[in-house]
Amino acid sequence: MSEPADLVVLEGVTKVFGDAPPALKDVSGTVRGGEITGLVGPDGAGKTTLIRLMTGLMEPTGGTLTVLGHDTRTDAAAIQSAIGYMPQRFGLYEDLTVGENMTLYADLRGLPQAEREAVFDELLTFTDLKRFTARRAGHLSGGMKQKLGLACALLRKPRLLLLDEPGVGVDPISRRDLWAMVEDLTREGIGVLWATAYLEEAEACDRVLLLNEGEALFAGPPAEMTGRVQGRVYRVEGIGARRTALAHLVDEAGVRDGVIQGEAIRLLLAEGAERPPLPDGARIEATRPRFEDAFVDRLGGGPGGHSAIAAAQDAFPDDDAAMIEADGLTKRFGDFTAAADISFKVPRGEIFGLLGPNGAGKSTTFKMLCGLLRPTSGTGRVAGIDLSRQAAQARGRLGYMAQKFSLYGDLSIQQNLDFFAGVYGLSGRRKRTRTGLMREIFDFDRHAGQPAKELPLGLKQRLALAAALMHEPEVLFLDEPTSGVDPITRREFWMHINALVEKGVTVLVTTHFMDEAEYCDRISLIYRGRSIALGSPDELKRRVASPDQPDPTMEDAFVALVKEADAEREEEAA
C-alpha cells in the first residue's frame, strides 16, 4: 500500500504581527491525504493563525507553505477553490434557513445548478439535516450548526478539509457524529486538519501537531507522545475529602498534574519521582496513560493546588442548608416544552452538574434557576429566596458566568472589572482591593488596557470568571465556563472552583467536557426537557456498566443513558 500523499507541507513557517512576539516560529510538518491530523495546543498557541495561513487568507512572514502543491503566497486562489474550510466561529447566516445557507454557499463555490439537487440530498442525508431544511440556522442547536457548517464546506468535494475547533460547544453525541462523518471522508482520500481543545479527539487522530507559544513541540502519531508518560500515571482511591486531597497532592514534589475522576484522583508524576504520601486508607495503583497526560506533561504540568481567590475569602457556614432548589420547574414556549417538571436540591458546598445534548433543555433550566427566565410553572430558589418574587435580592448572592462571553467588548479589562464591582455594590477600598486581587490572580496587568473583545479566548473566560467572583457570592452559576479553552486553563478554573467549594460556595455548572463532569458531586442528565438520570458521576457510570463495557467513561455513560431514554420513548410510542 502506497504512503499517503502530503497535501500540506510546512517548512520553517513563521508569522509575525507588528512588534508582537511571533505568532508562529519555525513550524514544520505535514498534513496527509486520507488521514486526520490533529492540531492541538493551549489558547494563543497559534492554531487559528496556522489554519488561516493554509487557506491563503494570510501570507507567512518566513518559511514556505505549500497546499495541494500550490505556494500560499502566489497561488492563494487555486488553494481556496480546492479546499474546504470551517472556521472556529459559526460562519453561516443565522437569519437564513438550512436550505438557503446551502444555496448561498453553492453560489459562492460555483456549484453548477444541474448538480445541486443530488449534492444537497447527499449532504443533508450525510449530516442528518434533511428534516431541518426549512429551519433558520440561528434556531439550530450547537451540534446541528456544526453539521451545517460541515455540509457547506463539502459542497464541492475538497481534497483537503480544514476544521478550526469544530467540537467547541458541542455535546458528546454530536461530537461523535461529527467524528464519524469526518472518518468517512478520509476513506475517500480527503485529508483533514482538525484543530481541537478536546484531547480525547486528538488521541483518536492519525497524527498530531502540538503547538505552544507559536512553536511546534511535537509532530507524529499521538501514541508516540502518550508513550512518553507510560508508568507515570496513577489512580488514587479510598479518599474521603477528594477536593482537599487533590489540592495537597498536586503541590507535592514530583507531582506534575492531578485531576478528580469521580470518587478517585488521577495523578501524573515527574520522571523518576517517588509516589507521594497519601491520606490514611487511600490506595494507589498505576493506570493507563492518556494523551492529555502527555500533553500537560509536555507543557510543564498543571497549575498546582493553591487558589489565591479562595484564600482571600471567608468561609460560609458549615451547614446543610439547601442553596439551590428546583421544584417542578417547567418552561413552555408556545406549544414547545423546553423543560418539564425539573426538581432537585443542592446543599451548601456541593458542585451540581446539568448535562445534556444540545437543545435538551439544560440551559433553559439553568436560566430559570438564576432568575434570567421566568418559569411557566414550578419554583426556583437560591439561598432560600424565591426567584419569581425576589430575583433582584437573590442575584446579589450569586455569581453568574454566561455560556458566551457577555462582558463589554469595547471596555478594557480594568474598565470591565470596575463596572462589575460597581454593579455588585462595591466601592472605595473594598472595590480597589477586589479588582486588584483579580488583576493579580488572573495575570491581567499585561493586558489591563486592552479591549476585552481583542483578548484570547482563555483570557476572556478568566475575565468573565473574575467578574462573577467580584462580590464573593455564596452561589456560583457557571454555564459552560471552559468551552473552547485548553486543558491547562480548564485546570486553573477548576482549581479555583474546588477551593471555593471547600469554603462553602455552592456551584451549579453546565459542561460538555465529560472529564469536568467528574468534578461534580451529583449530576442531573437533561434530555428532551426532562431529567432522565440523577446521581454521582460514579453512580451514573455503574448504571450503564456491562460485561462488554465493565469500566465505562463518563462520556460512555452520557451516550448510553440518552440512548436508553430514546428506547423507552419508542416503546411507549409503540
VEXZAZA-196973 format. One record per residue (C-alpha): x negated, y, z; residue in one letter; residue number from 1. Coordinates in nm, 3 decimals, padded with zeros to 5 digits. Each point is the difference from the previous one (the first is absolute). Layout:
R        xx        yy        zz   kelo   drennu
R         X         Y         Z      a      NUM
...
//
This chain:
R        xx        yy        zz   kelo   drennu
R    00.000    00.000    00.000      m        1
R   -00.144    00.338   -00.101      s        2
R   -00.074    00.275    00.252      e        3
R    00.268    00.274    00.027      p        4
R   -00.084    00.312   -00.198      a        5
R   -00.112    00.314    00.184      d        6
R    00.276    00.254   -00.068      l        7
R   -00.152    00.271    00.221      v        8
R   -00.373    00.051    00.048      v        9
R   -00.128    00.249    00.261      l       10
R   -00.369    00.087   -00.002      e       11
R   -00.120    00.246    00.264      g       12
R    00.323    00.200   -00.010      v       13
R   -00.007    00.324    00.202      t       14
R    00.270    00.265    00.044      k       15
R   -00.054    00.333    00.172      v       16
R    00.261    00.271    00.061      f       17
R   -00.162    00.342    00.051      g       18
R   -00.225    00.025    00.305      d       19
R    00.160   -00.293    00.183      a       20
R   -00.190   -00.325    00.062      p       21
R    00.037   -00.247   -00.291      p       22
R    00.345   -00.159   -00.020      a       23
R   -00.177   -00.292   -00.174      l       24
R   -00.372   -00.072    00.011      k       25
R   -00.180   -00.245   -00.227      d       26
R    00.286   -00.250   -00.022      v       27
R   -00.048   -00.308   -00.221      s       28
R    00.230   -00.293   -00.065      g       29
R    00.240   -00.164   -00.246      t       30
R    00.367   -00.079   -00.047      v       31
R    00.060   -00.321   -00.195      r       32
R    00.286   -00.117   -00.219      g       33
R    00.232   -00.264    00.144      g       34
R   -00.099    00.092    00.359      e       35
R    00.123    00.219    00.283      i       36
R   -00.275    00.226    00.132      t       37
R    00.077    00.152    00.338      g       38
R   -00.119    00.356    00.060      l       39
R   -00.020    00.044    00.377      v       40
R   -00.138    00.255    00.242      g       41
R    00.105    00.243    00.273      p       42
R    00.177    00.332   -00.064      d       43
R   -00.220    00.238   -00.196      g       44
R   -00.224   -00.282   -00.125      a       45
R    00.048    00.102   -00.364      g       46
R    00.251   -00.263   -00.120      k       47
R    00.244    00.238   -00.171      t       48
R   -00.286    00.204   -00.149      t       49
R   -00.146   -00.316   -00.153      l       50
R    00.336   -00.103   -00.149      i       51
R    00.049    00.346   -00.153      r       52
R   -00.345   -00.023   -00.156      l       53
R    00.099   -00.334   -00.153      m       54
R    00.311    00.155   -00.154      t       55
R   -00.206    00.276   -00.164      g       56
R    00.191    00.267    00.196      l       57
R   -00.335    00.114    00.143      m       58
R   -00.358   -00.030   -00.118      e       59
R   -00.283   -00.139    00.216      p       60
R   -00.270    00.242    00.112      t       61
R   -00.266   -00.265   -00.052      g       62
R   -00.041   -00.359   -00.116      g       63
R    00.200   -00.179   -00.269      t       64
R    00.351   -00.142    00.005      l       65
R    00.145   -00.203   -00.287      t       66
R    00.357   -00.127   -00.013      v       67
R    00.098   -00.255   -00.266      l       68
R   -00.325    00.089   -00.176      g       69
R    00.077    00.375   -00.008      h       70
R   -00.208    00.265    00.176      d       71
R    00.232    00.199    00.231      t       72
R   -00.176    00.325   -00.092      r       73
R    00.056   -00.027   -00.374      t       74
R    00.291   -00.242   -00.053      d       75
R    00.251    00.086    00.274      a       76
R    00.297   -00.003   -00.240      a       77
R   -00.084   -00.351   -00.123      a       78
R   -00.022   -00.122    00.358      i       79
R    00.329    00.158    00.105      q       80
R    00.186   -00.160   -00.290      s       81
R   -00.124   -00.348    00.092      a       82
R    00.034   -00.012    00.381      i       83
R    00.284   -00.006    00.252      g       84
R   -00.028    00.233    00.300      y       85
R    00.215    00.015    00.312      m       86
R   -00.097    00.293    00.225      p       87
R   -00.001   -00.008    00.379      q       88
R    00.307    00.217    00.037      r       89
R    00.327   -00.087   -00.174      f       90
R   -00.050    00.177   -00.332      g       91
R    00.339   -00.051   -00.164      l       92
R    00.303    00.231   -00.009      y       93
R    00.227   -00.054    00.299      e       94
R    00.299    00.175   -00.161      d       95
R   -00.010   -00.239   -00.295      l       96
R    00.136   -00.354    00.009      t       97
R   -00.215   -00.309   -00.036      v       98
R    00.099   -00.028   -00.368      g       99
R   -00.058    00.369   -00.068      e      100
R   -00.348   -00.012    00.155      n      101
R   -00.088   -00.297   -00.218      m      102
R    00.129    00.179   -00.312      t      103
R   -00.199    00.311    00.084      l      104
R   -00.321   -00.196    00.053      y      105
R    00.064   -00.201   -00.316      a      106
R    00.013    00.334   -00.187      d      107
R   -00.323    00.114    00.166      l      108
R   -00.173   -00.329   -00.079      r      109
R    00.123   -00.002   -00.360      g      110
R    00.188   -00.330    00.029      l      111
R    00.189   -00.054   -00.331      p      112
R    00.380    00.009    00.026      q      113
R    00.028   -00.342   -00.163      a      114
R   -00.201   -00.160    00.282      e      115
R    00.165    00.172    00.296      r      116
R    00.299   -00.223    00.065      e      117
R   -00.213   -00.314    00.024      a      118
R   -00.276    00.168    00.204      v      119
R    00.247    00.161    00.244      f      120
R    00.183   -00.329    00.047      d      121
R   -00.327   -00.186    00.066      e      122
R   -00.128    00.257    00.252      l      123
R    00.332    00.044    00.182      l      124
R    00.021   -00.379    00.036      t      125
R   -00.366   -00.021    00.104      f      126
R    00.048    00.263    00.275      t      127
R    00.353   -00.110    00.096      d      128
R    00.133    00.352   -00.068      l      129
R    00.261   -00.092   -00.262      k      130
R    00.281    00.040    00.257      r      131
R   -00.118    00.354    00.078      f      132
R   -00.046    00.148   -00.349      t      133
R    00.258    00.274    00.069      a      134
R   -00.127    00.088    00.350      r      135
R   -00.196    00.322    00.046      r      136
R   -00.365   -00.059    00.082      a      137
R    00.028    00.220    00.309      g      138
R    00.256   -00.243    00.145      h      139
R   -00.224   -00.305   -00.036      l      140
R   -00.176   -00.162    00.295      s      141
R   -00.378    00.029    00.027      g      142
R   -00.055   -00.345   -00.148      g      143
R    00.238    00.062   -00.290      m      144
R   -00.172    00.331   -00.079      k      145
R   -00.333   -00.181   -00.024      q      146
R    00.152   -00.261   -00.229      k      147
R    00.138    00.275   -00.225      l      148
R   -00.342    00.165   -00.007      g      149
R   -00.152   -00.332   -00.102      l      150
R    00.260   -00.050   -00.273      a      151
R   -00.075    00.344   -00.148      c      152
R   -00.373   -00.071    00.011      a      153
R    00.059   -00.320   -00.199      l      154
R    00.222    00.140   -00.278      l      155
R   -00.284   -00.053   -00.244      r      156
R   -00.182   -00.310    00.123      k      157
R   -00.339    00.133    00.114      p      158
R   -00.332   -00.185    00.006      r      159
R   -00.081    00.176    00.327      l      160
R    00.241    00.092    00.282      l      161
R   -00.108    00.251    00.267      l      162
R    00.212   -00.005    00.319      l      163
R   -00.074    00.263    00.267      d      164
R    00.124   -00.149    00.329      e      165
R    00.325   -00.150   -00.137      p      166
R    00.083   -00.165    00.334      g      167
R    00.013    00.318    00.213      v      168
R    00.335    00.034    00.179      g      169
R    00.121   -00.331   -00.142      v      170
R    00.132   -00.285    00.215      d      171
R   -00.171   -00.343    00.000      p      172
R    00.260   -00.164   -00.225      i      173
R   -00.028    00.272   -00.267      s      174
R   -00.381   -00.012    00.026      r      175
R    00.008   -00.375   -00.064      r      176
R    00.227    00.063   -00.300      d      177
R   -00.239    00.263   -00.138      l      178
R   -00.295   -00.228    00.056      w      179
R    00.169   -00.290   -00.182      a      180
R    00.080    00.228   -00.296      m      181
R   -00.359    00.118   -00.026      v      182
R   -00.133   -00.356    00.020      e      183
R    00.225   -00.089   -00.293      d      184
R   -00.156    00.285   -00.199      l      185
R   -00.355   -00.123    00.064      t      186
R    00.095   -00.338   -00.150      r      187
R    00.053    00.191   -00.326      e      188
R   -00.358    00.129    00.023      g      189
R    00.087    00.346    00.133      i      190
R   -00.259    00.143    00.240      g      191
R    00.140    00.162    00.315      v      192
R   -00.160    00.246    00.239      l      193
R    00.204    00.007    00.323      w      194
R   -00.095    00.270    00.252      a      195
R    00.128   -00.095    00.342      t      196
R    00.005    00.079    00.370      a      197
R    00.144   -00.348    00.073      y      198
R   -00.300   -00.224    00.051      l      199
R    00.197   -00.323   -00.027      e      200
R    00.060    00.111   -00.361      e      201
R   -00.372    00.061   -00.048      a      202
R   -00.067   -00.350    00.132      e      203
R    00.218   -00.145   -00.276      a      204
R   -00.182    00.187   -00.281      c      205
R   -00.247   -00.174   -00.231      d      206
R   -00.261    00.266    00.072      r      207
R   -00.019    00.311    00.218      v      208
R   -00.186    00.330   -00.021      l      209
R   -00.041    00.154    00.347      l      210
R   -00.056    00.376    00.015      l      211
R   -00.090    00.217    00.299      n      212
R   -00.078    00.373   -00.015      e      213
R   -00.033   -00.029   -00.377      g      214
R   -00.252   -00.285    00.001      e      215
R    00.050   -00.365   -00.097      a      216
R   -00.073   -00.222    00.302      l      217
R    00.095   -00.331   -00.159      f      218
R    00.104   -00.142   -00.337      a      219
R    00.090   -00.365   -00.046      g      220
R    00.243   -00.276    00.106      p      221
R    00.175    00.082    00.332      p      222
R   -00.093   -00.340    00.144      a      223
R   -00.366    00.094   -00.031      e      224
R    00.053    00.303    00.222      m      225
R    00.227   -00.184    00.245      t      226
R   -00.268   -00.267    00.040      g      227
R   -00.233    00.258    00.150      r      228
R    00.198   -00.001    00.328      v      229
R    00.044   -00.378    00.019      q      230
R   -00.048   -00.117    00.359      g      231
R    00.046    00.349    00.144      r      232
R    00.381    00.020    00.023      v      233
R    00.184   -00.123    00.310      y      234
R    00.351   -00.028    00.137      r      235
R    00.056    00.072    00.371      v      236
R    00.313   -00.146    00.163      e      237
R    00.142   -00.017    00.350      g      238
R   -00.012    00.378    00.058      i      239
R    00.276    00.172    00.194      g      240
R   -00.056    00.374   -00.053      a      241
R   -00.119   -00.030   -00.360      r      242
R   -00.015    00.375   -00.072      r      243
R   -00.219    00.070    00.304      t      244
R   -00.215   -00.305   -00.076      a      245
R   -00.048    00.108   -00.363      l      246
R   -00.109    00.352    00.103      a      247
R   -00.267   -00.150    00.228      h      248
R   -00.114   -00.273   -00.240      l      249
R   -00.063    00.226   -00.301      v      250
R   -00.226    00.217    00.216      d      251
R   -00.215   -00.299    00.103      e      252
R   -00.351   -00.022   -00.146      a      253
R   -00.006   -00.215   -00.312      g      254
R    00.374    00.031   -00.078      v      255
R    00.044    00.157   -00.345      r      256
R    00.379   -00.005   -00.020      d      257
R    00.312   -00.122    00.174      g      258
R    00.371   -00.012   -00.082      v      259
R    00.309   -00.141    00.165      i      260
R    00.155   -00.306   -00.165      q      261
R    00.329   -00.066    00.177      g      262
R   -00.085   -00.136    00.345      e      263
R   -00.370   -00.038   -00.090      a      264
R   -00.293    00.229   -00.084      i      265
R   -00.222   -00.039   -00.305      r      266
R   -00.366    00.100    00.045      l      267
R   -00.286    00.055   -00.244      l      268
R   -00.349   -00.022    00.149      l      269
R   -00.323    00.149   -00.128      a      270
R   -00.257   -00.235   -00.150      e      271
R   -00.177   -00.190    00.280      g      272
R    00.222    00.148    00.274      a      273
R    00.109   -00.209    00.298      e      274
R    00.366   -00.051    00.080      r      275
R    00.128    00.278    00.227      p      276
R    00.118   -00.060    00.359      p      277
R    00.371   -00.082    00.010      l      278
R    00.278    00.056    00.254      p      279
R    00.074   -00.292    00.235      d      280
R    00.199   -00.274   -00.174      g      281
R   -00.078    00.118   -00.354      a      282
R   -00.117   -00.244   -00.267      r      283
R   -00.213    00.078   -00.306      i      284
R   -00.053   -00.207   -00.314      e      285
R   -00.142    00.059   -00.346      a      286
R    00.251    00.072   -00.277      t      287
R   -00.010    00.035   -00.377      r      288
R   -00.126    00.341   -00.117      p      289
R    00.204    00.225   -00.226      r      290
R   -00.110    00.252   -00.260      f      291
R    00.110    00.276    00.237      e      292
R   -00.251   -00.120    00.261      d      293
R   -00.280    00.028   -00.254      a      294
R    00.129    00.339   -00.121      f      295
R   -00.002    00.151    00.350      v      296
R   -00.340   -00.156    00.074      d      297
R   -00.149    00.147   -00.320      r      298
R    00.131    00.346    00.093      l      299
R   -00.163   -00.014    00.342      g      300
R    00.279   -00.134    00.220      g      301
R    00.322    00.135    00.148      g      302
R    00.056    00.322    00.199      p      303
R   -00.040   -00.150    00.350      g      304
R    00.258   -00.005    00.276      g      305
R   -00.010    00.344    00.164      h      306
R    00.286    00.240   -00.078      s      307
R   -00.073    00.358    00.102      a      308
R    00.368    00.083   -00.061      i      309
R    00.118   -00.255    00.256      a      310
R   -00.279    00.093    00.242      a      311
R    00.124    00.361    00.004      a      312
R    00.361   -00.100    00.071      q      313
R    00.166   -00.070    00.335      d      314
R    00.171   -00.337    00.034      a      315
R    00.378   -00.022   -00.007      f      316
R    00.181   -00.187    00.282      p      317
R   -00.058   -00.375    00.014      d      318
R    00.362   -00.113   -00.018      d      319
R    00.229   -00.206   -00.224      d      320
R    00.212    00.291   -00.121      a      321
R    00.151   -00.049   -00.347      a      322
R   -00.162    00.277   -00.207      m      323
R    00.160   -00.085   -00.335      i      324
R    00.349   -00.153   -00.030      e      325
R    00.197   -00.097   -00.309      a      326
R    00.358   -00.108    00.069      d      327
R    00.193   -00.111   -00.307      g      328
R   -00.164    00.262   -00.223      l      329
R    00.171    00.008   -00.339      t      330
R   -00.045    00.239   -00.293      k      331
R    00.214    00.008   -00.315      r      332
R   -00.051    00.212   -00.309      f      333
R    00.336   -00.016   -00.173      g      334
R    00.068   -00.369   -00.070      d      335
R   -00.362   -00.098    00.067      f      336
R   -00.102   -00.117    00.347      t      337
R   -00.368    00.078    00.051      a      338
R   -00.013   -00.129    00.360      a      339
R    00.255   -00.213    00.182      a      340
R    00.036   -00.066    00.373      d      341
R   -00.368    00.037    00.094      i      342
R   -00.060   -00.055    00.373      s      343
R   -00.312   -00.025    00.217      f      344
R   -00.170    00.160    00.301      k      345
R   -00.364    00.100    00.030      v      346
R   -00.140    00.037    00.354      p      347
R   -00.267    00.249    00.095      r      348
R   -00.353   -00.084   -00.118      g      349
R    00.102   -00.238   -00.281      e      350
R   -00.076    00.006   -00.373      i      351
R    00.313   -00.095   -00.194      f      352
R   -00.022   -00.062   -00.374      g      353
R    00.266    00.040   -00.267      l      354
R   -00.094   -00.213   -00.300      l      355
R    00.182   -00.072   -00.321      g      356
R   -00.016    00.010   -00.381      p      357
R    00.028    00.334   -00.179      n      358
R    00.362    00.115    00.010      g      359
R    00.094   -00.238    00.282      a      360
R    00.121    00.272    00.238      g      361
R   -00.293    00.033    00.242      k      362
R   -00.070    00.366   -00.084      s      363
R    00.371    00.080    00.042      t      364
R   -00.006   -00.166    00.342      t      365
R   -00.322    00.182    00.085      f      366
R    00.145    00.341   -00.094      k      367
R    00.315   -00.058    00.203      m      368
R   -00.210   -00.081    00.306      l      369
R   -00.207    00.318   -00.018      c      370
R    00.299    00.226   -00.061      g      371
R   -00.061    00.075   -00.369      l      372
R    00.311   -00.184   -00.121      l      373
R    00.340   -00.014    00.168      r      374
R    00.139   -00.356    00.022      p      375
R    00.342   -00.087   -00.138      t      376
R    00.061   -00.200    00.317      s      377
R   -00.195   -00.126    00.298      g      378
R   -00.240    00.195    00.219      t      379
R   -00.370    00.062    00.028      g      380
R   -00.180    00.122    00.312      r      381
R   -00.355    00.118    00.066      v      382
R   -00.115    00.028    00.363      a      383
R    00.365   -00.041    00.100      g      384
R    00.116    00.295   -00.214      i      385
R    00.288   -00.060   -00.245      d      386
R   -00.128    00.115   -00.340      l      387
R    00.349    00.081   -00.132      s      388
R    00.056    00.254    00.279      r      389
R   -00.341    00.127    00.105      q      390
R   -00.233   -00.060   -00.296      a      391
R   -00.199    00.322    00.058      a      392
R   -00.068   -00.093    00.363      q      393
R   -00.112   -00.350   -00.103      a      394
R   -00.235    00.132   -00.268      r      395
R   -00.195    00.189    00.265      g      396
R   -00.098   -00.336    00.152      r      397
R   -00.095   -00.180   -00.318      l      398
R   -00.268    00.032   -00.265      g      399
R    00.080   -00.076   -00.364      y      400
R   -00.230   -00.089   -00.288      m      401
R    00.182   -00.023   -00.333      a      402
R   -00.056   -00.263   -00.270      q      403
R   -00.108    00.265   -00.250      k      404
R   -00.234    00.284    00.092      f      405
R    00.247    00.258    00.132      s      406
R   -00.222    00.279    00.130      l      407
R   -00.057    00.328   -00.179      y      408
R   -00.232   -00.053   -00.296      g      409
R   -00.081    00.369   -00.052      d      410
R   -00.100    00.045    00.364      l      411
R   -00.346   -00.096    00.124      s      412
R   -00.060   -00.268    00.261      i      413
R   -00.032    00.264    00.272      q      414
R    00.314    00.181   -00.113      q      415
R    00.197   -00.327    00.002      n      416
R   -00.127   -00.082    00.350      l      417
R    00.091    00.349    00.124      d      418
R    00.344   -00.017   -00.162      f      419
R    00.094   -00.337    00.150      f      420
R   -00.136    00.099    00.339      a      421
R    00.241    00.295   -00.012      g      422
R    00.289   -00.219   -00.116      v      423
R   -00.051   -00.221    00.304      y      424
R   -00.012    00.301    00.235      g      425
R   -00.374    00.006    00.069      l      426
R   -00.159    00.340    00.056      s      427
R   -00.302    00.173    00.151      g      428
R   -00.268   -00.218    00.156      r      429
R    00.204   -00.318   -00.041      r      430
R    00.033    00.061   -00.373      k      431
R   -00.372    00.073   -00.042      r      432
R   -00.096   -00.309    00.201      t      433
R    00.221   -00.239   -00.197      r      434
R   -00.087    00.134   -00.347      t      435
R   -00.370    00.000    00.090      g      436
R    00.025   -00.358    00.123      l      437
R    00.163   -00.111   -00.327      m      438
R   -00.268    00.174   -00.208      r      439
R   -00.273   -00.173    00.196      e      440
R    00.152   -00.349    00.016      i      441
R    00.096   -00.016   -00.368      f      442
R   -00.313    00.181   -00.124      d      443
R    00.201    00.281   -00.160      f      444
R   -00.254    00.280    00.039      d      445
R   -00.175   -00.073   -00.330      r      446
R    00.334    00.046   -00.179      h      447
R    00.181    00.238    00.238      a      448
R    00.052    00.274   -00.260      g      449
R    00.090   -00.232   -00.290      q      450
R    00.365   -00.013   -00.121      p      451
R    00.161   -00.320    00.124      a      452
R    00.115   -00.096   -00.350      k      453
R   -00.365   -00.025   -00.114      e      454
R   -00.107   -00.239    00.277      l      455
R   -00.081   -00.369   -00.065      p      456
R    00.285   -00.232    00.098      l      457
R   -00.173   -00.122    00.317      g      458
R   -00.044    00.357    00.129      l      459
R    00.362    00.084   -00.088      k      460
R    00.117   -00.293    00.210      q      461
R   -00.227    00.102    00.289      r      462
R    00.147    00.350   -00.014      l      463
R    00.355   -00.136    00.002      a      464
R   -00.081   -00.219    00.302      l      465
R   -00.165    00.294    00.178      a      466
R    00.314    00.211   -00.054      a      467
R    00.222   -00.280    00.136      a      468
R   -00.217   -00.033    00.314      l      469
R   -00.043    00.372    00.065      m      470
R    00.251    00.019    00.290      h      471
R   -00.085   -00.338    00.165      e      472
R    00.332   -00.169   -00.081      p      473
R    00.141   -00.292    00.197      e      474
R    00.129   -00.169   -00.318      v      475
R   -00.182   -00.018   -00.332      l      476
R    00.178   -00.070   -00.330      f      477
R   -00.242   -00.109   -00.274      l      478
R    00.146   -00.062   -00.349      d      479
R   -00.265   -00.191   -00.197      e      480
R   -00.275    00.210    00.163      p      481
R   -00.292   -00.165   -00.181      t      482
R    00.149   -00.061   -00.346      s      483
R   -00.279    00.023   -00.256      g      484
R   -00.286    00.061    00.244      v      485
R   -00.300   -00.227    00.034      d      486
R   -00.053   -00.264    00.274      p      487
R   -00.249    00.213    00.196      i      488
R    00.247    00.290    00.026      t      489
R    00.279   -00.243    00.089      r      490
R   -00.211   -00.138    00.285      r      491
R   -00.060    00.355    00.125      e      492
R    00.376    00.066    00.004      f      493
R    00.077   -00.319    00.187      w      494
R   -00.280    00.060    00.249      m      495
R    00.179    00.324    00.097      h      496
R    00.348   -00.158   -00.009      i      497
R   -00.101   -00.297    00.216      n      498
R   -00.166    00.228    00.257      a      499
R    00.305    00.230    00.014      l      500
R    00.228   -00.299    00.057      v      501
R   -00.218   -00.096    00.296      e      502
R    00.083    00.349    00.138      k      503
R    00.373   -00.080   -00.027      g      504
R    00.077    00.148   -00.343      v      505
R    00.267   -00.195   -00.190      t      506
R   -00.045   -00.052   -00.375      v      507
R    00.244   -00.080   -00.279      l      508
R   -00.187   -00.076   -00.323      v      509
R    00.081   -00.108   -00.355      t      510
R   -00.274   -00.154   -00.212      t      511
R   -00.066   -00.209   -00.310      h      512
R   -00.338   -00.115    00.136      f      513
R    00.067   -00.337    00.154      m      514
R   -00.323    00.009    00.200      d      515
R    00.134    00.320    00.162      e      516
R    00.320   -00.181    00.089      a      517
R   -00.216   -00.225    00.219      e      518
R   -00.056    00.298    00.235      y      519
R    00.373    00.016    00.078      c      520
R    00.137   -00.152    00.320      d      521
R    00.325   -00.075   -00.182      r      522
R    00.130    00.033   -00.355      i      523
R    00.344    00.038   -00.155      s      524
R    00.004   -00.118   -00.361      l      525
R    00.261    00.201   -00.194      i      526
R    00.142   -00.135   -00.326      y      527
R    00.304    00.112   -00.198      r      528
R    00.084    00.243    00.280      g      529
R    00.003   -00.258    00.278      r      530
R   -00.247   -00.134    00.254      s      531
R   -00.075   -00.359   -00.104      i      532
R   -00.268   -00.076    00.261      a      533
R   -00.114    00.145    00.333      l      534
R   -00.300   -00.114    00.203      g      535
R   -00.373    00.025    00.052      s      536
R   -00.231   -00.049   -00.299      p      537
R   -00.100   -00.346    00.123      d      538
R    00.365   -00.098    00.061      e      539
R    00.089    00.093   -00.359      l      540
R   -00.299   -00.193   -00.134      k      541
R    00.090   -00.307    00.206      r      542
R    00.356    00.022   -00.131      r      543
R   -00.116   -00.061   -00.360      v      544
R   -00.284   -00.243    00.074      a      545
R    00.030   -00.334   -00.180      s      546
R   -00.212   -00.310   -00.075      p      547
R   -00.092    00.162   -00.335      d      548
R   -00.083    00.332    00.169      q      549
R   -00.096   -00.073    00.363      p      550
R   -00.175    00.334    00.059      d      551
R    00.195    00.267   -00.195      p      552
R   -00.117    00.361   -00.020      t      553
R    00.228    00.290    00.082      m      554
R    00.047    00.056   -00.373      e      555
R    00.100   -00.366   -00.041      d      556
R    00.257    00.048    00.278      a      557
R    00.133    00.319   -00.160      f      558
R    00.052   -00.167   -00.339      v      559
R    00.145   -00.322    00.146      a      560
R    00.253    00.179    00.222      l      561
R    00.124    00.216   -00.289      v      562
R    00.037   -00.309   -00.221      k      563
R    00.183   -00.177    00.285      e      564
R    00.244    00.293    00.025      a      565
R    00.059   -00.010   -00.376      d      566
R    00.072   -00.374    00.015      a      567
R    00.251    00.050    00.283      e      568
R    00.169    00.278   -00.198      r      569
R    00.031   -00.223   -00.306      e      570
R    00.152   -00.280    00.212      e      571
R    00.257    00.240    00.146      e      572
R    00.086    00.127   -00.350      a      573
R    00.049   -00.357   -00.124      a      574
//
